[in-house]
């Protein structure tokens, strides 16, 4: 295992890229901008290496990019209805940046900040961000750590942890987009996907969950067995019309706090690569890159089109601060937020 560092100037300050390369020659590149995943280079069925994570040619292009590619959004990933929530009797107002709602913690969030970073050893990078009380409207001084480990079995493990000095709400994930046939290979609608999820969260027109945990049976939301992502994406189904494709949260079957469970599998038909996703989180937002067109120049020097990547965002439920029936997103002083996401490539 080896690690190399590369430094790039930007309007936010110096961005550092860390490339971790394992004994198989497979590598992951991480960025201090948004504690992001820049690239994941792994072999196909014939041993040919390719980058399976969507990214940009210019390291500074990750700043304020619409897709939030590979980065960690926060303080609250996904949507909060009307940018408002009440905690311990006090109402908080957030920036509205997604229709009438707040998305991914605000315009800056955690994804457009430079995180502090260090390498513990050649297989691990730890990044830390200190969010101030009142930042983007959220209460509490919060310290967040993202710890990435890359191993010789081509598994990337992300451990997310946080502490606060005042009650707050928190929902963390990674927003990497995958194309297992290579980031420059076009649409992922021919990829096969399976989800360990028999329920999903219907939403209103603005993509805020109604509170219902609905069965996937008999709907285009059913991925309990492998099917191509594109098979039902154009079905006459209200949720798909609202999102212009899949952009919804599924409920992890058998979720139990602290248990690392297999939640999703993805297969690239041309390359033969597969991806297993495991997490301790209760939900996963599947987003089929419905608005990728117009992204910055790709890492391979081309351009991305809609549906060229799929994000499997393991997380808490959207709008959980306003839905008491959902798993609580509240973090209090003296408690520690700790969640794990693991991506294993074969």
C-alpha positions as CSV (number, residue, x, y, z in Angstrom):
1,X,0.0,0.0,0.0
2,X,1.2,3.5,-0.8
3,X,-0.1,7.1,-0.5
4,X,0.8,10.1,-2.5
5,X,-0.2,13.8,-2.1
6,X,-0.9,16.4,-4.8
7,X,-1.6,20.1,-4.1
8,X,-3.9,22.4,-6.1
9,X,-4.7,26.1,-5.7
10,X,-8.3,27.2,-5.6
11,X,-10.5,30.1,-4.6
12,X,-11.2,28.3,-1.3
13,X,-7.5,27.8,-0.6
14,X,-5.2,24.9,-1.2
15,X,-6.8,21.6,-2.1
16,X,-5.0,18.4,-1.3
17,X,-5.5,15.1,-3.1
18,X,-4.5,11.9,-1.5
19,X,-4.1,8.8,-3.7
20,X,-4.1,5.4,-1.9
21,X,-2.9,2.5,-4.0
22,X,-3.2,-1.1,-2.9
23,X,-1.1,-4.1,-3.7
24,X,-3.3,-4.9,-6.7
25,X,-2.6,-1.5,-8.3
26,X,-6.2,-0.4,-7.6
27,X,-6.4,3.2,-6.2
28,X,-8.7,5.7,-4.6
29,X,-8.1,9.5,-4.7
30,X,-9.6,11.7,-2.0
31,X,-9.8,15.4,-1.8
32,X,-9.8,17.8,1.2
33,X,-12.5,19.8,-0.7
34,X,-15.7,18.4,0.8
35,X,-13.8,15.4,2.1
36,X,-14.6,14.0,-1.3
37,X,-13.9,10.9,-3.4
38,X,-12.2,12.1,-6.6
39,X,-11.6,8.8,-8.4
40,X,-11.8,5.0,-7.8
41,X,-9.7,3.0,-10.2
42,X,-10.4,-0.8,-10.1
43,X,-10.0,-3.7,-12.5
44,X,-12.7,-5.2,-14.7
45,X,-13.3,-8.9,-15.4
46,X,-10.1,-9.0,-17.6
47,X,-8.0,-7.0,-15.2
48,X,-8.2,-3.7,-17.1
49,X,-8.2,-0.7,-14.9
50,X,-10.7,2.2,-15.2
51,X,-12.1,5.0,-13.1
52,X,-15.6,4.1,-11.9
53,X,-16.4,7.3,-10.0
54,X,-17.6,10.4,-11.9
55,X,-15.3,13.4,-11.4
56,X,-13.9,16.5,-13.0
57,X,-10.7,17.4,-14.9
58,X,-10.0,20.5,-12.8
59,X,-9.8,19.9,-9.0
60,X,-11.4,23.4,-8.5
61,X,-14.5,22.3,-10.5
62,X,-15.8,20.5,-7.4
63,X,-16.4,23.9,-5.8
64,X,-20.2,24.5,-5.8
65,X,-20.9,21.9,-8.5
66,X,-24.5,21.1,-8.9
67,X,-24.1,17.3,-8.6
68,X,-22.1,17.5,-5.4
69,X,-20.0,14.7,-6.9
70,X,-18.1,12.5,-4.5
71,X,-18.4,15.0,-1.6
72,X,-19.8,14.8,1.9
73,X,-22.9,17.2,2.2
74,X,-23.9,18.5,5.6
75,X,-24.8,19.5,8.2
76,X,-28.0,17.7,6.9
77,X,-27.7,15.7,3.7
78,X,-30.9,15.6,1.6
79,X,-34.0,17.8,2.1
80,X,-35.6,19.6,5.0
81,X,-39.1,20.9,4.3
82,X,-39.3,24.7,3.8
83,X,-35.9,25.0,5.5
84,X,-37.4,24.9,8.9
85,X,-37.3,22.6,11.9
86,X,-38.0,22.8,15.6
87,X,-35.6,21.4,18.2
88,X,-36.3,21.5,22.0
89,X,-39.1,24.1,21.4
90,X,-36.9,26.5,19.3
91,X,-37.5,27.0,15.6
92,X,-34.5,27.2,13.2
93,X,-34.6,28.7,9.7
94,X,-32.2,27.5,7.0
95,X,-31.3,28.7,3.5
96,X,-33.8,27.7,0.8
97,X,-31.7,26.2,-2.0
98,X,-33.9,23.5,-3.6
99,X,-37.3,24.7,-4.7
100,X,-39.0,25.6,-1.4
101,X,-36.7,23.4,0.7
102,X,-33.3,23.3,2.2
103,X,-30.9,20.8,0.6
104,X,-27.5,19.3,1.7
105,X,-27.0,21.7,4.5
106,X,-27.2,24.9,2.5
107,X,-25.3,26.6,-0.4
108,X,-21.9,26.1,1.2
109,X,-22.7,23.2,3.5
110,X,-19.8,20.9,4.3
111,X,-19.2,20.0,0.7
112,X,-17.7,23.3,-0.4
113,X,-15.3,23.6,2.6
114,X,-11.7,22.7,2.8
115,X,-11.3,20.0,5.5
116,X,-8.2,19.5,7.6
117,X,-6.5,16.1,6.8
118,X,-3.9,13.7,7.9
119,X,-2.7,10.3,6.9
120,X,-2.6,7.8,9.8
121,X,-0.8,5.3,7.6
122,X,-0.6,4.4,3.9
123,X,-4.1,3.0,3.8
124,X,-6.1,5.6,5.8
125,X,-6.9,9.3,5.4
126,X,-8.7,11.2,8.1
127,X,-10.4,14.5,7.4
128,X,-12.0,16.9,10.0
129,X,-14.2,19.9,9.7
130,X,-15.3,22.2,12.5
131,X,-18.7,23.8,11.9
132,X,-19.6,26.8,14.0
133,X,-22.8,27.4,15.9
134,X,-25.2,29.2,13.6
135,X,-23.4,28.1,10.4
136,X,-26.0,27.8,7.7
137,X,-28.6,28.3,10.4
138,X,-27.8,25.1,12.4
139,X,-27.3,25.2,16.2
140,X,-24.2,23.9,18.0
141,X,-20.4,23.9,17.4
142,X,-19.9,20.6,15.6
143,X,-16.7,18.6,14.9
144,X,-17.1,16.1,12.1
145,X,-14.6,13.5,11.0
146,X,-14.5,11.4,7.8
147,X,-12.1,8.5,8.0
148,X,-11.4,6.7,4.7
149,X,-9.6,3.3,4.6
150,X,-8.7,1.5,1.3
151,X,-7.6,-2.1,1.5
152,X,-6.2,-4.9,-0.6
153,X,-9.6,-6.4,-1.3
154,X,-10.6,-3.2,-3.1
155,X,-12.9,-2.1,-0.3
156,X,-13.3,1.6,0.6
157,X,-14.6,2.1,4.2
158,X,-15.9,5.5,5.3
159,X,-16.5,6.1,9.0
160,X,-18.3,9.3,9.8
161,X,-18.3,10.6,13.3
162,X,-19.3,13.8,15.0
163,X,-19.7,15.6,18.4
164,X,-21.5,18.8,19.3
165,X,-21.6,21.2,22.2
166,X,-25.3,21.9,21.8
167,X,-28.3,19.9,20.6
168,X,-28.4,19.8,16.8
169,X,-29.5,17.7,13.8
170,X,-27.2,15.8,11.6
171,X,-27.3,13.6,8.5
172,X,-24.1,12.6,6.7
173,X,-23.4,10.6,3.6
174,X,-21.1,10.5,0.6
175,X,-22.5,11.6,-2.8
176,X,-20.2,9.7,-5.1
177,X,-21.6,8.7,-8.5
178,X,-20.7,5.3,-9.9
179,X,-20.5,3.9,-13.4
180,X,-18.9,0.5,-13.2
181,X,-18.2,0.4,-16.9
182,X,-16.0,3.5,-16.5
183,X,-16.8,7.1,-15.8
184,X,-16.6,8.0,-19.5
185,X,-18.8,5.1,-20.8
186,X,-22.2,6.7,-21.0
187,X,-25.5,5.8,-19.4
188,X,-25.9,3.6,-16.3
189,X,-29.4,2.7,-17.2
190,X,-28.1,-0.7,-18.4
191,X,-26.6,-1.5,-15.0
192,X,-28.3,-4.1,-12.8
193,X,-29.1,-3.1,-9.2
194,X,-30.5,-4.9,-6.2
195,X,-31.5,-3.2,-2.9
196,X,-32.0,-4.8,0.5
197,X,-35.2,-2.7,0.8
198,X,-38.8,-3.7,0.7
199,X,-40.1,-0.2,1.5
200,X,-39.5,3.3,0.2
201,X,-40.5,6.9,1.2
202,X,-43.1,8.5,-1.1
203,X,-42.8,12.2,-1.4
204,X,-44.8,15.3,-2.2
205,X,-44.2,17.3,-5.4
206,X,-41.2,19.0,-3.8
207,X,-39.6,15.7,-2.9
208,X,-40.3,15.9,0.8
209,X,-41.3,12.5,2.3
210,X,-45.0,12.3,3.3
211,X,-44.1,10.1,6.3
212,X,-45.4,6.9,4.8
213,X,-43.1,3.8,4.5
214,X,-44.6,2.2,1.4
215,X,-44.2,-1.3,0.1
216,X,-42.2,-1.5,-3.2
217,X,-44.3,-4.6,-4.3
218,X,-45.9,-4.0,-7.7
219,X,-44.2,-0.7,-8.3
220,X,-41.1,0.5,-10.3
221,X,-39.4,1.0,-6.9
222,X,-39.0,-2.7,-6.4
223,X,-35.3,-3.6,-6.6
224,X,-35.5,-6.6,-4.2
225,X,-34.1,-8.7,-7.0
226,X,-31.7,-7.6,-9.7
227,X,-33.1,-5.6,-12.5
228,X,-31.7,-2.9,-14.8
229,X,-31.9,0.6,-13.5
230,X,-33.6,1.7,-16.7
231,X,-36.2,-1.0,-17.0
232,X,-39.0,1.0,-15.2
233,X,-37.5,4.5,-15.1
234,X,-40.0,5.8,-17.7
235,X,-43.0,4.1,-16.2
236,X,-46.2,6.0,-15.6
237,X,-45.5,6.5,-11.9
238,X,-45.9,9.7,-10.1
239,X,-42.6,9.5,-8.1
240,X,-40.6,9.0,-11.2
241,X,-42.3,11.9,-12.9
242,X,-41.5,14.2,-10.0
243,X,-37.8,13.2,-9.9
244,X,-37.3,12.8,-13.6
245,X,-36.1,9.3,-12.7
246,X,-35.0,7.8,-9.4
247,X,-34.3,10.3,-6.6
248,X,-35.8,8.6,-3.6
249,X,-35.0,7.1,-0.2
250,X,-35.4,3.4,0.4
251,X,-35.7,1.9,3.9
252,X,-33.0,-0.6,4.8
253,X,-34.5,-4.0,5.7
254,X,-33.4,-5.2,9.2
255,X,-31.9,-1.9,10.1
256,X,-30.5,-1.9,13.6
257,X,-28.4,0.8,15.2
258,X,-24.7,0.1,14.8
259,X,-25.1,-3.0,12.6
260,X,-23.2,-3.0,9.3
261,X,-25.6,-4.5,6.7
262,X,-25.4,-5.2,3.0
263,X,-27.8,-2.8,1.4
264,X,-27.1,-2.5,-2.3
265,X,-25.4,-4.4,-5.2
266,X,-24.6,-2.9,-8.6
267,X,-23.3,-4.7,-11.7
268,X,-21.7,-3.2,-14.8
269,X,-22.8,-5.4,-17.8
270,X,-19.9,-4.5,-20.1
271,X,-17.0,-4.5,-17.6
272,X,-18.2,-7.3,-15.4
273,X,-17.4,-5.2,-12.4
274,X,-19.7,-5.3,-9.3
275,X,-20.1,-3.2,-6.3
276,X,-21.4,-4.2,-2.8
277,X,-22.5,-1.3,-0.5
278,X,-22.8,-1.9,3.2
279,X,-23.9,0.6,5.9
280,X,-25.1,1.1,9.4
281,X,-27.5,3.8,8.2
282,X,-31.3,3.3,8.1
283,X,-31.8,4.6,4.5
284,X,-30.3,5.0,1.1
285,X,-31.1,7.7,-1.4
286,X,-30.8,6.3,-4.9
287,X,-30.2,9.1,-7.4
288,X,-29.8,8.2,-11.1
289,X,-28.0,11.4,-12.1
290,X,-31.1,12.9,-13.6
291,X,-29.6,16.4,-13.9
292,X,-25.9,15.6,-14.7
293,X,-25.9,17.4,-18.1
294,X,-24.1,20.7,-17.8
295,X,-21.6,19.5,-15.2
296,X,-18.0,20.7,-15.3
297,X,-15.7,19.0,-17.8
298,X,-15.2,15.4,-16.8
299,X,-12.1,13.9,-15.4
300,X,-11.4,12.2,-18.8
301,X,-11.9,15.5,-20.7
302,X,-15.5,14.9,-21.9
303,X,-18.9,15.9,-20.7
304,X,-21.5,14.0,-18.7
305,X,-25.1,13.5,-19.7
306,X,-28.1,12.8,-17.6
307,X,-28.1,9.2,-16.2
308,X,-24.3,8.7,-16.7
309,X,-23.9,7.8,-13.0
310,X,-25.8,6.5,-10.1
311,X,-25.4,7.7,-6.5
312,X,-26.2,5.3,-3.6
313,X,-26.3,7.7,-0.7
314,X,-26.5,5.8,2.6
315,X,-28.0,8.2,5.2
316,X,-30.8,9.0,7.6
317,X,-34.3,9.8,6.3
318,X,-34.9,13.1,4.5
319,X,-36.8,15.7,6.5
320,X,-36.3,13.6,9.7
321,X,-36.2,16.8,11.9
322,X,-39.9,17.3,11.0
323,X,-40.9,13.6,11.1
324,X,-41.0,12.2,14.7
325,X,-41.8,8.8,13.4
326,X,-38.5,8.6,11.5
327,X,-35.2,7.6,13.1
328,X,-34.0,10.6,15.1
329,X,-31.4,12.9,13.5
330,X,-30.8,14.7,16.8
331,X,-27.3,14.8,18.3
332,X,-26.8,16.0,21.8
333,X,-23.7,17.0,23.8
334,X,-22.0,14.0,25.3
335,X,-23.2,11.7,22.5
336,X,-21.3,10.7,19.4
337,X,-22.6,10.3,15.9
338,X,-21.0,7.3,14.3
339,X,-22.0,5.7,11.0
340,X,-20.1,3.5,8.5
341,X,-20.4,3.1,4.7
342,X,-18.3,0.5,2.8
343,X,-18.0,0.2,-0.9
344,X,-16.4,-3.1,-2.1
345,X,-15.5,-3.6,-5.7
346,X,-15.2,-7.0,-7.5
